[in-house]
Amino acid sequence: MELNEHEHERKNKFRNCVEKYEIFFENCFERLGIAISSYPILIMSLCIVINGALMSGFILIKSENDVEVLYTPQNSQSFEDRSFLRHNYPDPTIKDFLPYQLSDFGKYAEVIILSKNRTNIKSKEYFEEFREIARFIKEAVIISENGTLKNFKDLCAVQLGKCSVFGDVVLSLQFEHDFLLDKITYPNYNQSLLSSILANSKSKNGILVSTTGVKLRFYLQNKSSSVKWELDFLTQIETLKTNYTEISYSTSDSLGKELENNTNGDIQFFSLTFTLMLTYASFACASSFIKCNNIGNRLMLGFAGILAPVLAIGSAIGFVSIIGVEFTSIVGVMPFLVVGIGIDDMFILMSGIAEAPSLTTASIEDRIKFMMKKSGVAITITSVTDLLAFTVGATSVFVSIRLFCIYTGVAVFFCYLNQLFFFCPAICLNEKRTEQKRHFLCCVKVKDDKYNSRIHQCLFSGFIPNKRDDVESDLEKYPKWFIIYGFLQPFLGKVFILLMSMAYTGFSIFGAIHQEQGLLLYNLVSEESYFHKHSHWDEHFFKSEPIIALCIKGDLNYSSLVTQNIITSVLEKAKQNQYIDPTFEINWLESYKNTTNYNSSSEEKFVKGLNLLFKKWPMFSNDIIFNKDFSRIVSAKFYLKTENIKSTNAQGSLMLHLRSLSSNAGISCFFYAPAFIFYEQYVQIWPSTLQTVGVALGVMVVVTIVFMPYPLMVFVVTMTLVSILLGIFGFMYYWGLTLSSITMIHLVMSIGFSVDFSVHICHAFLAVKTEKRDDALKKAFDLAGGPILNAAISSLLGISMLGFSKSYIFQSFGKVMFLVIVFGLFHAAFVLPLILWALFPCYSTEQSKPEHNSVSSQQYLQPDRTLEHYKSIESISSRLGLRHVSCYPNEKLSSEKNVNVPITYTVGDLEVYCYKKCRVFYAQNNRACSWDFCDCA
């Protein structure tokens, strides 16, 4: 008995603490409601002016479209290694150029030439057309610089005194002759590697037997004029006509240019999306047209509700541009997200005003205070969680994620402010219109004349709403009733939800386990883009065998056998990797040792002999760096080649393995290839995602605790978020979406967006005052179900337009957003209500009346009446779910009823009960609206 009393005392103290905490926040929003109801026009006008001023920042907007900067992790090991190469090694395009010596992909124009029917090119006609295409590129692409005409030979990278064209071995008459006679050795032919040049190449016994095409890459020097040549190349190549082949083409800058053009082409979807969402939101806000209530109709509030986030989007872009943050194409999906969040907040606020006491019994100020108290906390929780999620995302190592999160976080913050200082004043003005009985469209006063025709009554009659049902639209009422009576209350409905949850979890876990990482760059552009076609051909018809450099750093004695053995050991260990070709190696040291000029008796003689090596093999001159007096080697490069690896997991694994070898080599060295810059995302995206999502999830929990300090509710919300994230991870696999910097943005976004629905339904369960769990289920979903369903449906309508987009960024956003909304709605409308229904006794704030035989007689001692009066108001208000009559001085009452309310006091060290007789006041619609102490107590 003593243990039960102690436990009961502990629970009561916690409840009292939570009630005071909640009342503090409610009072803050009530005071804000008083200010809004007193000066709605002034507050709205200031809000519009401030938004307009911030939008002026559009004139300062700058964009960033460099794919390498945006979609690869910054300050990675690859960036550091490339910086070392650029700083210490000369530009190889000037003299003795070989493509594998580049520290990046260089400047180039590339064409892929395939036979039209993808047949073997074993015919003279194909080779003649290959040479004609190459001749066209070299001669027809001409630019003017300082009055001088320049073509490819004036700008090309120089290799052994001639222009460097990767794949030009195929253009020779000797190759044509040998191929027709089946004499081409494969994969090496005359010191040229054919596996990366020929399309769909097949060999037999080391002899090439068939291929369907060829890849030619025309390398340029690193000059500004090369950029102009690339642009003219794109213009001229479109005019080229072929007879036997098809071509695709691209340049070194094609991806960035096409990415910018691609996103700009999808601007049309913004207007279509906003039109759909605006139309639905307006009709969802409108009262049922069957009732012909032209006074209580809230259609125009739907327009104001959409305008609030639209203003926030414009002001956010302007503000962020003013502070110097660059705009990027992926930020283009931000408006779809912010409008969805804004619509969610709009429906929550309108649900709050619909739940307030009627204008027939309460003033406008009382109704606005009620709305702010009930809904202000709810939209604050969701807005703060969204904002903090994007704040965490802004710390990502991926620039694209940082930029997106900065723009979106600011937009979410401005959207929240606009809801408070633009939409809430709009609600207040709508209340004044309703109180004055003015028409919802033309604002003329409505005269209810029952003798007018039915058509006249439908168009011009109306009444002041008395209850929630009078203002709810059919889109708010019937969908939630269908869920309540079709799924949540019936036993079979609960069983169905349980089975669906189990299936959802199973599929999610399987998909998450098999999820792949990485981003195919050509997916960033439209499928109609020339770059997409070229990259798709390159991916499917050619092997990917990048050459990897082993770069030795530091002042070493290369004539020493110890140094030479260490270098050889590192190279041999690297060749043991399954993804490294053991037959390929470019090694100047071994070539030097096989010459008669090799002398290792001293470092000076060793270096002197190298000069003779350069005369025989000048291409090695770009692989060795000497000190200032050319007496010692300070850095050198050696080369290996990979097998055909296209799996992103394999590419990332190879890079990490090679780095492990170099770190344990015993000398300062590193492995590097230009492709490593992009491989970085494959090894960093998963830990970066886990870190960002994990921190954001932790922040969500903290915010939920601050605004909803119920441990059980915090746990439920957290588990719901984890379940939704698991579903998004898993079902991305079924939809063909890999884990990349782009989808990581969507995952960060989904954390904030997913918590909205969950918090709303939990807040609704806490708000209902009942001792019966079935009543709690029905009342809570009746309160929050409509806003949740309508916010989800309007957002789904908006993102449906993204299915017609040509941009991978928009398409992937639409797919992930669809998963977020559907899974969030599934949890909030089906799973979460049943969990809260099952756990109702664990968190219900309604206490059963204490039995007389369980409380000693001294527990009915009456404390001091003054103390009793002040301590009772909060407790009784909480128990009755009503405010004290002093909160509504202008309330119009119709009847009252006396009730006995159990309240708890502390007398000395004892927790005591007593019953307090109170009066509950009813409005004209027989709805309980307030209470007061009964004088006959």
N, C-alpha and C positions, 0 to 999 in steps of 0.2 A: 504493500500500500504506500509506504514512504517513497519507494522508488518511482512508482507511478506519479505521485504528487510532485516529486522533484522533476521528472521528465516533463510533466504538464507545465510546471512553472518555467522551465527552460524554454519550451516552445512558445509560451505566452510572451516572454521577454523578447524573443526573436521577432514574433509577429508585431509587437508594439514598436520595436526598433525599425522594422521594415516599413510599417505604416507611417511613421514620422518621416522616414527617408522619402517615401513616395509623395507624401503631402508637401514636402519642401519643393520638389520639382513641379508638382501640380500648381502650387501657389505661384511659382515663377512664371509659368505659362499663363496662369489666370491674370496676372498683372500685365503681361504682354497683350492678352486679349482685351483688357480694359483700354489700353492705349490704342489698339487697332480699331476698336469699336468707336472710340472718341474722335479719331482723326483718320478715317479710311482714305479719303481723297488725297490728303496731304502725303500720307505714307506711300500710297501707290504712285503718286506723281514723282516723289523723290526717287523711288525705286526705278521708275522708267528713265528718268534723267541720268541716274548713275549708270544704268545699263547702256544707255546710248553713248555716254562719254567713254566708257570702256571699249565699246565697239570701234571707236576711232583708231584703236591700235591695229586694225586690219591693214592700214597703210604701211606699217612697219614689218609686216610678216615676211619671214625668210624661210626657205625650205631646205631640207637635207635629203638627198636621194641616193647617196653613195651606199650601195648594198653592203659593201665590206664594213663600212662604219656602222651601219644600222643593225645588221643581223649577225654580226660576229662579236664575241665577247671582247671588250676592250681591255687593254693592259695585260693581255694574255702572254704566255711564253712565246708564242709564235710572233707576236708583235715585237717583242724584245729581240728575238733572233733576227727578224727581218731588219730591224733598226741597225743591228750590228753589221749586217751584210751591206746595207746601203751606205753606212758611214765609212766602212773600211775597203770595200771593193769598188772598182771603177764601173762606169756604165758600159756593159759589154756590147751594146748595140753599135758602138762607134767603130770597133775594130775586132776582128777575129771572133765574131759573134756565134754562139751556139745557144739555142733556146733554153736548155736546162741550166744555164748560168744565171738566168734572171732571178732576182729576188722577189719579183711579183710576176703577174701574167703578161706584163708588157703592153705595148701598143701594137695593134694588129687588126687586120681584116681577114675574115675566115669564110670559106665557102665549102659546102659539102655537095658533091656531085654524085647522084645515084642514077642508075639506069631506070627508065620509066616503068618497066615491069618488074623491077628488082631481080633481073636476070644477070647472069654472068657477063662481065664486060669484055669477054675474050673476043674482041673484034676491033679492027683498025678504026672503024667509024667512031667508036667511043674515045679512043686515045686522041684522035684528031680533034674531037670536040673538047676534050680536056685541055689541050694545048690552046685552042681558040679562046676558051673561057679565061685561061691564065693570061693570054696576050691582051684580051680586052681589059682586064683589071689593071695590068701594068701600063697600058697606053691610053685608055679612054678616061680614066679617072685623073683629072687635072685640076689643080688649084692655082690661084694667082696670089703671090706674096711679094709685096713691094714692086709690083709691075712685072714680076718674073713668073712665067708659067712653070709649074713643077708637077711631075708625075711620080710614079712609085720609085723609079730608080734614083730620084733626087732625095727621097726621104727614107729609103729602106735601111734596115739594119744590115751591116756589112759583114759577110762571112767569106773569108778567104778571097777578098777582093771583089766579090759579087753580092747581089742582093739575096737575102736569106728568105727562102720560101719553104716552109715545112711541108714535106710531101712532094717536092719537085722531082724527086727521083723517079716518080711514076710518069713524069712528062717526057722523060728521055726516050729517044728512039731505041736505045739499047734495051731498056726495060720492056718496051712494047714487043720488040723482037723476041726476047727471052721468054716473056709470058706466053706468047702465041706458040712457042716451041716447048712449053712446060719446063723451062730451065730456071725459074725464079726460086731461089732458096728462101725458106721461110722459117723463123720470123726475121732473120738478118739477111740483107742482100747488099753487097758492095758497101759494107760499113753503115748501112741505113736500117733502122728498125721499122719493119713494115706493119707490125701488129696494131699500132696506133694510127696508121695512115689509111689502111684499107678497110672497107665496110664488109661485114659478114664474111670475112676471109676464112677459107678452108684450105687445109694442106694435107698432103699424104706423103709420108716418108720424107718429111722435110722439104717438100716441093709444093709451092702454091698452085692449087688447082682451080680455084674460083674466088671471085670477089664481085660485089655488086656496085662498088663505088669507091670514091677517094675523098680524102679531106686535104684541103690546101689552106695553109695559114701564111699570110703575107705580113712579115714582121716589119715594124717601123721604128725609127729612132724616137727617143723620148724628147720630142719637140712640140711646141704649141702648134706648128704647122701640120703635124701629124693628125691632130684632132680635126682640123679642117678637111684633110684628105679623107678621113674616115666618114665624115658627113657627106662628102661628095660621092664616096664609094656607095653609100646607101641609096643615094639618088640615082646613080648611073646603073647599078646592078639590077634595078627594077626594069630597066629597058632591055635587058639582055634576053634574047630569044634562043632557045635550044631546040634541037631536032630529036635527039636520042636520049637525052637525060633530063632530070629535074634537079634544081639547085635550091639550097637554103643558104643563108648568109647571116653574119653578125659581125660586130666590131667589139673592141675592148670596152666601149662605153655604152653598148646597146642596152644592157640590162637596166642601168640607171635611167636612161632616156625613156625606155618603154614603160618602166614602172611609173614614172611621173605621168606619161600620157594615158596609161591605163586607168589610173585612179581618177584623173580628171574626166575621163569618159563616163564614169559612173555617178557623176554629180546629179544626173537626172533622177536617180533613185531616191535622193533626199526628198524631193518634192512629192513623189508618189507615196513614199512612206509616210510623210507628215500628213498628207491628205487622207490616207487610210486611217491612221491613228486618230486624227482629229475627228473624222466622221464617226468612228466607232465610239470614241470617248464622249462625244457630244450626245449621241443617242443613249449611251449607257448612263449618262448623268440626267437625262430628261426623265420626267415623271411619266408614268404610264399614260399613253395617249388615249387609252380607253376611257379614262376618268375625265378627260377634257378639262384638266385643271391648268388654265393659262396663267394663274397667279403663282402656284407652287412649282411650276415647271422650271427645271434647272438646266435647260439646254445650253444657255449662253455661258454658264459656268464651265462647261466642257471646253469652250474656246479659250477661256482665260486659263484653264488648267494646262492646256497645251502650250499656250503662249509663254507661261512661266519658264519651262525648261528651254524653249527656243531662245528666249532672251538670255538665259544663262549660257547657252552654247556660244552665242555671238560675243557676249561680254568676256567669257573665259578665253576664247581665241584671241580677242583683242588685248586683254590684260597680259596673257602669257607672251604675246608678241612684243608688247611694250618692254617687258623685262628681259627680252633678248633670247628666249627659248625658241629653237627652230621648229618649224612645222614639218611633219613627214607624212607620207601617204597613208600610213596605217592609222594616223589620228583621224582619218576620214570616217572610221567606224564609230567614233566617239558620239556623234549626235544620236545614233540609233539607241545607244545605251542610255544616255542621259535623258532622252525623251521617255524611255521606258521607266526609269527611276522616278521621273517627274510625274508620270501618270499614276504610278503606284501611290505616291504621296498624295496626289489629288484625290484619289478615291478614298484614302484613309481619312483625310480632312472632311470630305463630304459625308462619309459615314458618321463621323463625330457630330457634325451639325444636324444630321438627321436623327441622331439619338438624343439630342438636347430637348429640354422641355419646350412645348409648343409656344409659338408667338401669342397664342390666346391666353397663356398663363404666365409667360415670362417675357422679360425685355430682351431686346437685341443684345445688349451687353451681357446679360446672363447666358444667352445662347452661345455667344462667341467665347465667353469664359469657359463654358462647359466643353465646347469643341477643342479649345486649346489645351484644356486640362486632360482630356481623354486622348486626343489625337496628336497633340504637340509632342508628347513624350515618345509616341510610337514613331513618328517620322524623324525625330531627332536620333533615335537609336539607329535606324536604318541609314540615315545620312552620315552619321559619324562613323559607322562601321564601313560604309562604302568609301568614305574619304580616307580613313586610315589604311584600308586595303590598298588603295592606289598610292598612298604615301610610302608604304612598304615597298611596293613595286617600283617606285621611283629610285630606289637604291640598287636596282639590278645592274649587272655588268653588261647587259645588252642595251645599247643606246636607244634602239627602237622601243623597248619596253619603258625605259626612263621617260622618253618624250611622250609616249602615249599616256603613261600614268600621271605625268605632270598636267597635261592638258585636261585629262578626264577628271582628276582629283579636283582641280580648280573649278571645272564645270559643275561637278556634283555639289561643291560648296556653294557656288552661286545659285544653283538650282534650289538648294535648301533655303537660302535667304530669300529667293523670289517666291517660294511657297509661303513664307511667313509674311513678307512685306509687299507682295503683289497679289497672290491668290487669296490670302486670308482677307485683305481689304476688299477684294472683289466679292467674296462671300458676304462680307458685312453689307456692302452696297446692295447685293441681291436680297439680303434680309430686309433692308429698308424698303426696297421695291415691293417685296411680298407683304410687309406690314401695311403699306399704303394701297394694297390691292391693285397693283399695276400689272399690265400685260407683260409677259416675259420677253416678247419680241419688240414691241413698239413703245412700251412703258406708259401707255395711256391707262387711265383708271378703268377698271372693269366693273360694270354694273351687272349684277346677277339678276336677270329678269326671267322668271320661269315661264313667262308667256311667249318668249321669243321662240323661233323655230329651233329644231334640233341642231341644224347646221350652225346657226348663229351661236348657240350655247357651246358647241364644240370648239368654235373658233374664238369666242370672246368672253366666255364665262369662266369662273374659277372660284377657289376658296383658299383660305389660309390653312395649310396642312396642320393636322392635329396629332399625327403619329407618324412613325417611320414609314409605314406602308403607304402613306399618302404621297411621299416624294420619291420612293424607290421606283426605278424603271423595271420593265419586264426582264431586261438583261441582268439586273441585280437580284431579282427575287427568284425566278424559276430555276436557274442553274444551281444555285445553292440548295434550294429545296430538293432538287433531284438528287444531289449528292447526300444530303441528310437522310432522306427517306428511302433512297435507293441503295446506299452503301453503308453509311455510318451507323444507322440504328438497327437494321435487320441483322440477324445472326449470320445468314449466308453471305451478306455483304461484307461483314468483318472477316469471314473465312476467305473470301475472294481477295480481299486486300492483303491478307497474310500470305497467300500463295503468290500473288504478284510481287510482293516484297522479297520473298525468297528467290524467285526467278530473277528478279532485278539484281540482287546481290551476287548470285552465281555468275550471270553473264558479265557483270561489271568486273569481278575478280579475274575471270578468264581473259577479258580484253585488256585489263591493266597489266597483266603478266606478259602478254605478247605485244605490248605497245612498242613501236619503233621510234627512234629519235632521228632528228635531222630535217633539213629543209631543202627540197629540190628547187634550185633557184629559178628555173624556168616556170615553176608554178606561180611565181609572183606576178606574172604578166598574163594578159589575155591569151586564150587559145588561138585567137585570130592574129596574134602578133607574129612577125617574122622571126623574132627571137625565140618564141615558144616553139615554133616549128623546127628551127635550127637545133635548139637544145634537145628537143625530143628525138630528133634523128641521131644526134651525137650520143645520147643516152642508150638508144636501142640498137644502133648499127655498128658502133665502134667500142673498142676496149678502152678501159680506163687504167693506164699504167704509168702513173706519174714517176718521174725520176727524183730521187731524194738525195740531198747533199749531206755529207758528213763534214762539218766545218770544225777545224781545229783552231783553237784560240791560244794565245800566249806565245812567249819566246821560248821555243823548244829547240833542242839540238837534233835536227832531222837526219844528220849523218850518223847518229847513234843507233845502234842495232836495237837498243831497249825501246826507244821511241818508235822505231819502225815496227817492232813486234806488237807494241800496244795498239797502233793504228790498224795493223793487219788483224789483230784479235777482235777488235771492235767490229770491223767489217764482216769477219767470218761469223761472229755471233749474230749479227743482224741478218745474215743470209739464212740462218737456221729458222727464222720466223717463216711460218707457212705462207705469209702474204708477200714475201720478198723473192724475186727471181734469182736463184743461186747461180745462173749462168751469165748474168750481166754485171759488169763493173767497169767504171771509168776511173782509172787510178794512175795519175801521173808518176807516182813514186815507182810503181812496178814497171811502167814503161821506161822510166829513167834508168832503173837498175838493169834493164835488158839492153842498154846501149853501151858502146865502148867509151863513152864520155863519163860514165858513172865513176865518181871518186868519193869515198866516204872516209878518207884518212883524216880530214878536218872539215869543219863546217864551212870554212872559206872556200876550199876546193869543191866541196859539195855544191855550194851555191854557184860557183863559177861554171861548173859543168851544166847547170840548169839552163844557162843562157844558150848553150849549144842545142839543148833539147827544144827550146822554143823555136829555133830556126827550122827544125825538122817537123815539130808539131806545134804550130803557133796557137792552136786553140787552148793549150794549157796555160797560156800567159794570163788569162783571166781567172785562173784558179789558185794563184799563189800571190801573196802580198809580202813584200820585203820591207825592211826598215829603211830609214832615210838614206843611208849610205850603201844600200843593197848588199849588205854583208851577212844578214841573217833573215830567216823566214819568220814572220810574225803571225801569219795565218795561212791556212791552206784548205782546199776542198777536195773531197772524193765523192764518187757518185754510185748509187745503187738504183735499181728499178723494182717497182712492185709488180706483182702478178695483177691480173684483171680483177680488181676489187671494186664493187659498186655498192656493197652493203655499208650503210653508215656506221653500224656497230663495228664492222671489221676495220673500217678506216680509222675510227677513233681508237680502237684497241691497238692497232699497229702504231699509231703515233705515241701512245703511252708506253708501249713496249720499247720503242727506240729511245725514248727519253730515259727510261730506266737503265738501258745499256749505257748511254752517254754519261749519266750521273755516276755510274760505278766504273767508268773506264780507267780511272787513274790519271787522266789528263783532262784539261779543260776543253770540252767539245760539245757539240749539239747536232742533232739531225734536223734538217729543215727542207720543206718543199713549199712552194707558193700555196698549194692546196691546203696546207696545215692551218692557214688562217681560217678556213671554213670548217676544217675538221674539229677545231676548238669547240664549236657549238655542240658537236656530238658527244663530247666528254664533259662539257660544263652545263648543258641544258638540264640534265636530270638533277644533279645536286643543286643547281641554281633554282630550279623549280621547287624542289623539296624545301629548300631554305626559305624562299620567298613565300610560298604557300603556307609553310609551317609558321613563320613569323606572323603572317597576316591572320592565320587562324587563331594564333595566340592573342593577337590584338583584339580580334572579334570577341573572344571569351572575356577579356578584361572589360571591354565596353559593355557587353551584356551584363556583367556583374554590376557595373556602375549604375546602369539604368534599370536593371531588373534583378535585384539582389536575392534571388531565390536559388540556392545551390542546385536543386533538382532541375529547375528550368534551364539553368546555365548548362548543366550536363546534357539535357535533352537537345538543346539548340546545337551544342558542340557535336554531338553524335549525328545529328541530322546533317550538319555541314560536311562532316567526314563522309557520310553516306552519299551525299550529292556529288562531292568531289570524286569519290571512287567511281560513281556512275559515269561522270564526264570523262575521266581517264579511260575507263573501260570501253565505252561506246564510241569514243574517238577512233579506236582501233577498227570497229566494224564499219565506220564511215570513211575509212581510208585517210584519216588525219594523223600525221606523225607529231611527236612532241618536239616542237621547235620554238624559236623565240616568238613567233607569231601566235601559236596556240598557247604558249605560256602567258602571253598577254590576256588571252581569253580566260585562262584559268584564274589569274589574279582578279579579273573582272568578275568571274562567277562567284568568288567568295563573298564579295560585297552584295552582289545581286541575290544570291541564294539565301543569305541571312535575312533579307527583307521579309519574305513570306513566312519564314519560321518564327521570327520575332512577333509578327503581327498576330499569328494564331495563338502563340503562348501568352502574349499580352491580353488577348481577348479572354482566354481561360482564367487568367488572374482577375480580370475585371468583373466577371460574373459573380453574383452573390447568391449562392444556393448550396444546400446540403446534399442534393441529389446529383449523382454523376451524369445520369441521362439528361437531366435538365441543363447541366453545365455544358454537355456536348452540343446540345441543340442551340442554346443561347449564344455560346461562344462562336460557333460557326455562322450563326445568323448575323452576328456582329461583324466578323472579319471575313467571312466567306465571299461576300459580294465584292468588296474591294480587291481581294486576292485574285478571284476569278477574272474580273474585268481587267485588272492590270496585266494579267497573264495573256488574256485573249488579245487585248489591244497591242501588246508587244509582239505576239506571234504574227498578227496581221502586218505589223510594220516590217519585221524581218523576212516575211514571206517574199517581199520584193527582191531581197538579196539573192534569191534563187535564180534570178534572171541576170545577175551581174556577171561581167566577164573577168572580174578581178578575183584572184585566189584569196587575197586578203579579205574581201567582202564575203566571198563564198564561205570561207572557213569561219569567219565571224558569225555568219548566219547559221551555220551548222552547230557550232558550239553554243551559240545563244539559244538555239532551239532546244538543245539538250538541257541547258541551264534552266530554262523556263518550264519545260515539260517535267523534268525531275524535281525542280523546286515546287511546282504545283502539285505533283503526285505526293510529295512528302507533306506539304502544308495542308492539302485538302483531304488526304486519305490516311496516310501513315501517322502523321503527328497527332491529329485529333484522337485517333484510337489509342495511341500511347498515353496521351494526357488523360483520356477517359479512364484508362486502366490505372493510372497513377493518381487519380483525383484525390483519394483520401490522404495522400502523402503531402499535398501542398495546399489543400483547400483552407482558406482563411475563415470559413464558417465553422464555428464550434458548436457542437451539440450542447443543449442545455444541461447543466450539471444536475445529476440526480441528488435528491435530498439525503439519501442514506449514505452517500459517499463523502459528504462534507459535514464536519462537526458543527455543532450549534454556534460555536464562537466565530465561525466563518461568515455568519450573517450579521456580524456587528456593523452598524451603520457608521461610516466615517463622517468627518466634518462635512456639512452640506456645501460650504463654499469650495472646499477641495474637490468634493464630489462633482460639482457642476462643471468645473474646468477640466477635470479628468474624463468626464463622461462624453463630452461632445465628439472628440475624435473617435472614441471607441464605438459609440452608438452609430455615428455616421458610417463607420466601416462595416458594422454588422448589418445595418439596414441597406447599405448601398445608396444612401441618399445624403444630401447636404443639409446642414442645419438651416432652418427657415430664415435666419439672419443673412444668409448668402443671397437670398432672393427677396429683397424688400418690396419689389413691385409685382410679386407673383399673385395671379388671380386664382382663388381657390373655390372649390365647389362643395367639398365634404371632408370629413376627418374621421379617424378611427383610432381608438386607444389600444396600445399593445404593450406587453411586458418584455423588456429587453434584458438579458443577463449581461452584467458587466463585471469586470475583475478589478479588484483593488489590492493594494499592499498595505497591511496594517501590521506595523512592526516587522517581524520576520515572516509573517504569514501571508499567503496568497488567498484572498477571500472573494466570495461571490455575493452578489445581491441582484435583485431584479429592480429595474427602473421602469416606471410606467411613463410611456411617451405617447404623443399624438402624431400620427402619420397623416399628412395633408394630401388630398387628391385634387387634381385639376379637373376641368370640365369634361375631359375625355376619360374620367375614372382611372387616371394613371397616377401612381404615387409619385410625388415630386419633391417633398421636403418633410421635415419633422421638427418637433419642439418638445420641451419638457411639459408633462401634464401637471397642472396645479393640484390635482387631487391625489398626488403621489403619497 
